[in-house]
């Protein structure tokens, strides 16, 4: 679905990547930042037997109670096939549990277990530290505006209501 309020820009009038430059291209910057963030947590995750998809799953489940699998895939930003494997592993490790949805027995809800919450609580300080490091030297007001901009950007591109 396209935004009907903004006229389409003819492709020939759009700047080329070389004109924008990588240091000004938002998707590149976002990928670099998230790649660095994930890499900074890799050692701690590995010590807990976690991968990035498993960590994201536990993080979402620590905040959202019993989402449907399709909702969890959106919140955790993990492809459904990758999420399925991660959920199988997390369930086998006793970190999550699956329950049939009360209103639709074909749908499954995912819940974090006490062991899953404990594993996440071990990792959380490192996540919070990495998050704080990203905002070092950035004022509270700059951060508020930045987060607001990211929320608007997500709203502009999202395919799901969540």
Number of C-alpha atoms within 10 A of each C-alpha: 5 9 9 7 6 7 8 9 8 7 8 7 7 9 10 10 10 8 10 11 11 12 8 11 13 11 10 12 13 11 11 12 13 11 11 14 16 17 13 15 19 16 13 16 21 11 10 14 14 21 18 17 20 21 25 20 26 26 21 18 23 17 9 14 12 20 17 17 18 14 17 23 21 16 18 19 13 18 13 15 10 12 21 15 13 20 22 14 16 22 18 11 13 14 21 22 19 16 13 13 15 10 7 8 9 8 13 18 18 23 23 26 18 12 13 23 17 13 18 24 15 14 19 15 11 15 19 11 12 16 12 12 11 13 12 8 9 11 10 10 9 12 12 12 12 12 12 12 12 12 11 12 11 11 13 11 11 11 10 9 7 9
